[in-house]
Amino acid sequence: MPESAKIVAVKEAIKQVAKPVQDFIEKISGPPAHELAEWMADGIRGYRFNTQLKIYDSAMHKLKSANLNPHSVNLKILVPLLENGSLEEEETMVDMWASLLANAANGSNGNISVSFPAILKEINSKEAEIMSVVFGVAKEKPEQKNNLYIVGVKGDELRKFVGISEHKFEQYIDNLFRLRLLAPPSTTLDFIENSADIPFMRYTKETVCLTYLGYDFMLACTSPTETQSSPE
């Protein structure tokens, strides 16, 4: 099929969805809508395109529920977000992609990194559940928001809560450490002068903490609210 015909096919497919979704797609696509249509032509086949529309629709409703208006999204975020999000099969992960899109389309949210789509595509639903639990604990202790590395969750309790084997837990935590979403807790060494100003980390999974990257990432992958804050 010629490229021009593919673009026409995309436009026709978009016309078949509800008018509010059409308007939302146009608002977040910004000026380079033609280039976006060219890219979407590659993913118009069946399941992927349906998942993309599901992400659009969910993001639109998330913004509406938070009384927020959509704005154009940086293509360095939008294109990999839709490309990788369209491959998801689990509803919980599709919802995270939709939340990421909604927050990226929220013009007042400046904490959306272009790296977030690449990070989200590298975690599975169980790893996302682990992140959600640790993120929830961090949010419950706002007084520690500027020192996240001392707000930890016991590894064994976390493993049992999520319901995975020790081997899988080790694997998932290693991946989340690799992505710098989680980290071991920091401490100080009494025998070093001025140690209070020099935090040290001991590699352990007995307790895991959210990193600042992990905090902003989870905030971006959670349904937007009228007021959201990030650690200073």
N, C-alpha and C positions, 0 to 999 in steps of 0.2 A: 504494500500500500504506500503511495507517495506520501512524503512528509506533510504536504498541505492537506491531504485527505485525512491524515491522522489527527491533525489539529482540528479540522472540522468535526471529526468524530467525537473528540473530547468536548467541544463546545455543545454539540448535540446531546451528549450524555449528561452534561451539567444542566442543560435545559429541562431534563426529565425530572430533576429533583425539585423539592419545594422551593418556592421563590425566596423565603428567608435564607435558605442555605446558599442559593445563588448569590444573593447580596453579600453574605458573609465571605464567600470565596473571593469576590471582587474586592472587598475592602482590605482583606489581609494580603492579597496578592500584590497590591501596589501597582506602580506604573508598568513594570515588566511583565504584564499579564500574558503577552504573546509568548515570551520565553518559557513561562511556567506551563502554558498549554502544550508547548513542544515537548517538555519533559514529561508531563502527565500522559501524553500519548503512548509512551512506553509502558505505562502501568494500567492501561485501560482494560486489560483482560480480566474478566470475571472477578474473582475473589479480591485481588489487590485493589481494584478500583472501588469495589463495594466497601472495603475496609477504610479506604481514604475518605469516602463520603461519610462513613460512620464517625471518623475522627473529626471531620469538619462539623458535622451536626452536633456532636457532643460538646465540642469546644464552644460553639455558638451558644448553646444552652447554658454552659457553665458561666460564660461572661454575662449573659442576660440575668441569671440568678443572682450574680454579684453586683448587678446594676453598673456594669462596665461596658464601654463601647469598644468595638474592635478597631485596630489600626493596622497599617501595613506591617508585614513581618520581614525582617532581613532574610533574603534568599539563602544565605549561608546557614540559616536555621531552618527555614521553611522547607527547602527541597530535601535535605537529608531526613528531616522529621517525617515528611509524608512518605518518602521512599522506604525508610526502615519501619515506620509504624504500620505501613500497609502489609508487612509480612507477619504481623502478630496474629495469633489465633486465640489467645486467652483474653477474656474480657477485662480482667484486672489490668493487664498490660496495655490493652487498647485504651483503657481509661486514663492511664498515666500519660500516654502519648497525647490524648485529647487535652489533658490538663496542661501539658507542656505547651501545646499550641495556643490554648486560651491565655496562658500567662505571657507568651511571646507576643500575642496580639494585643495585650493590655499595654498601651503606650506608656503608662506611668511606671511600669516595672522594668527597672534597669539592671536587674540581677540575672538576666537570662544570658548565659554564656553560649557562644557558638559551639562549644564542646559538648553541651548537654545531649543533643541527639545521638552523638557518637557514644556517649557513656550509657545512655538508656538502652541502646541496641545490644550492649554487652552484658546485660543482667537478665536473669530469668525471674519468673514470678516468685519463687521462694526467696531469692536474694532481695527482691523488691519488698517482700513481706518482712524480712530481717531489717531492712532499712526503715520501713514504716514503724516498726516497734521502737528502734533506737531513736528515730526522729521524734516519736511521740513522747518518749522519756525526756528528751532534750527540751521540748516545748513546754513540758510541765514544770521545768525549773528555769524560769526566765532570768532569775538572779545569776545564773551561771552562763548566760548566753554568750558572754564575751570570754569565756574560758571553757569551751566545749570539751577539751581533752580531759577534764576531770569529771565529766558527767557520763558515766559508763553503765553498761548493762552486763550482768554476769553471763558469760558465754554458755554455761550449761543450762541456765534457766531459759535463755533465748533459744537454744537448740530444741529443748523440750516444748516450748511454746509453739514454735513453728512446725514441729513434728517431723524432724529429719534425723538421719543416722549421724553418728559422730564423724564418719568419713565424709559425708556430704557437707556437714557443717564446716569441717576443715577446708574443704574445697571452695565452698561459697564465701567464707570469710577471707580466704587467700585472694579470691577474685576482687572482693570489695576493698581489701587492703591495696591490691594492685591498682585499682582505679582511684585510690585515695578518697573514697567515700567514707570509709571507716579507718580507725587507727587504734593502736593500743593506748591506754591511758598514760598521761605524762606524770612525772614525779620529780622531786628534787633530791640531790645527794648531799646529806649533811656534812660529809667530810670535805666537800669542795667549797672554797671561799666564794661568797656571793652566789651560792647555789640557788637561792630563791629567784634569781633573775635568769637562771639557765635551766629550763625544763628538759628532762631526759625521758626517752621512751624505751621501755623494755619490751621486746617482741614477745607478745603473749596473746592468746585468745581467751584467757580466763575472764577477762573483762574487755569489752570493745566500746569505743567511743565514736561519736560522729565528728567528722572533720568540718571545717568551715565550707569546703567545697561540697561535702555531703549535705550540709544543712541547706545551702542555697539550691542544690540539685533537687532535694526532696520538696522544698518549698515550691520550686518551679513545676514539679510533677504532681502537685496537690491542687485540687480545685481552687481557683482564685477566690479571694474575698475582697471586700471593699477596702480593707486595710491589711497589708502584709508587711512584715518587717524582716530584716536580715541582721545577723550579728554585725556590730559596728567594726 
